[in-house]
Amino acid sequence: MSALKVGLIGYGIAGAVFHAPLIAANQNLRLDAVVTANPQRRAKIEQDHPGTAVVDDLDALLERRPDLVVVASPNRTHYELTRALVDAGVPVVVDKPFVPTSKQGRELIEHAAREDVPLTVFQNRRWDNDLLTVRALIEAGELGPVHRFESRFERWVPTPKPGWRESGGAEEAGGVLYDLGSHLVDQALLLFGPVESVYAQVDRRRPGVEVDDDSFIALTHTGGVRSHLWMSKFAAQHGPRFRVLGDRAAYTKYGLDPQEAAMGAGGGPADPGWGEEPQELWGQLGTVGESRTVPTEPGRYQAFYDAVVSALRDGGPLPVDPRDSVAGIEIIEAARRSAENGTVERLVQEG
């Protein structure tokens, strides 16, 4: 059976570091064409993926009759491009955050359902090594019932970088709430289910930045777990990536999943030891005075596209239900209202 032809829209960080390497590593997929008008990115595609066509716009991409298109363009373009692809009957993967507003997300889901077009969202950090480890520990009962979940994505970027992620209005969906928070919120929902209330602190700390760069969200899940989520580009020292507190034990883990850095350096899932990390970064499980080191499960971003192939060829489930991503955007919207008004926002997520 021939490989599915994949079109990729955008060759910035999302397209070049995440999607293109994962598509190229999957024997059932072929990166057929990339849409970009940037001369430097066009040259990089020719270097990174010889034989892949480079086209100027969506119309030129659709003329090549792709079996799947990945939208990895700036966040503000996700809605219009995805709607156009659904209109064309082409299955779509949309990079996170899905769209700037939950209203847009619900409209796209309804439209895709009416047209019977597969639609999913690249929530790749469901396959981070540390999250896989936390899920396994919870499912095995190692922690007992969890009552508090602490999660951080912290970076040290004291000088803002140019580009839409750190500038522009709400329509850009920039800032750390959308960029990093869309991962943290999705992981919290995956682990502990729907949320009934949201409290947030959303700040701009660095001179000249136009979007939030240092934010905190507190979630109360309907099941009683409280999730505390930190996201920052202005953290000179980093806290633990995870601290998960249960009534039997806790798990604390430092350091980020290595897959992004490996792909940025030219690596991929076929490399020996892919997704593994050194023992000195493994987390600790236990109580005060009595703990043990827990090996971190290997991360596996490639599982996302494996599931996409299975869905398109065999009718299997898509790797991420886009309704999950809309639920995350609703929480981000509530977080912005909470920070603006100094309130606790009440909501009930479905499913």
Number of C-alpha atoms within 10 A of each C-alpha: 4 8 13 18 18 25 29 27 25 21 24 15 12 17 20 20 21 23 26 23 21 24 20 17 17 18 11 17 21 21 26 23 24 27 24 21 14 13 9 9 18 19 11 14 21 13 11 14 15 9 12 16 17 21 18 14 13 18 11 13 22 16 8 15 15 19 19 26 26 26 30 25 21 20 23 19 15 21 19 12 18 24 18 13 21 22 13 13 16 22 22 25 25 24 23 22 27 30 29 24 19 20 12 16 22 17 13 21 21 11 15 22 13 10 14 13 17 20 24 22 25 25 24 19 20 24 22 22 22 25 22 17 22 23 13 13 17 17 12 10 13 18 22 16 14 19 17 17 22 19 21 23 22 23 16 12 14 13 12 17 11 9 10 17 21 20 19 15 12 12 12 19 23 26 29 26 29 26 17 22 26 21 21 26 25 21 20 24 19 14 17 19 18 22 25 17 21 25 22 26 17 22 16 17 17 17 9 11 18 18 24 23 26 22 23 20 25 19 26 19 21 16 12 15 21 20 24 21 22 24 27 26 22 19 16 12 8 15 16 16 21 22 22 20 22 21 13 13 19 22 25 19 23 18 18 19 22 17 25 16 12 16 18 14 10 10 17 22 21 11 9 9 9 17 22 17 20 9 11 9 16 20 24 18 22 19 16 8 5 9 14 12 16 18 17 23 19 20 24 19 25 20 17 20 22 18 17 25 22 15 15 16 11 10 10 12 14 21 22 19 15 22 18 20 27 25 23 28 26 19 29 23 18 22 28 20 18 21 20 12 11 13 14 17 20 14 15 14 18 10 8
